[in-house]
């Protein structure tokens, strides 16, 4: 993840204008940096954790420098990336809700698919939003409202789905301790 974050930063540092604000690159960059900052790294040795912390601080310094000089561009890319992630999440939520209503969720989708189609994207959004918040960047109210609305819908659907999977000994969120407490969708 450190190498990927460094490569993404390098890509954005080299590109100027609309190309550096490309949604896919932006959401990856914001999410990866957010994950590096928040991940627990619980299974690593003390030395490995210290190495990751040093690398993360270096990446954060590069990012802050870039953000100071090209804030508008980076924020536009972040907002575009969030829009894409919200679209992915909404599609996944509707699919899960459809199968829940039919009583076929665990027969149709594996917990792996729930993770890949929904939880993965919500994690990405969570990490990116955390970094944006710590960078004192507010989302436009319409975008913040979309995130809140989606979370409200997910709070209705996810607990039901997770309960059904767990009843089949197929837990889609087996290691909540690996995620920040603010990631409510991982702590159901």
Secondary structure, 3 states (H helix, E strand, C coil): CHHHHHHHHHHHHHCCHHHHHCHHHHHHHHHHHHHHHHCCCCCCCHHHHHHHHHHHHHHHHHHHHHHHHHHHHHHHHHHHHHHHHHHHHHHHHHHHHHHHHHCCHHHHCCHHHHHHHHHHHHHHHHHHHHHHHHCCCCCCHHHHHHHHHHHHHHHHHHHHHHHHHHHCCCCCCCCHHHCCCCCHHHCC
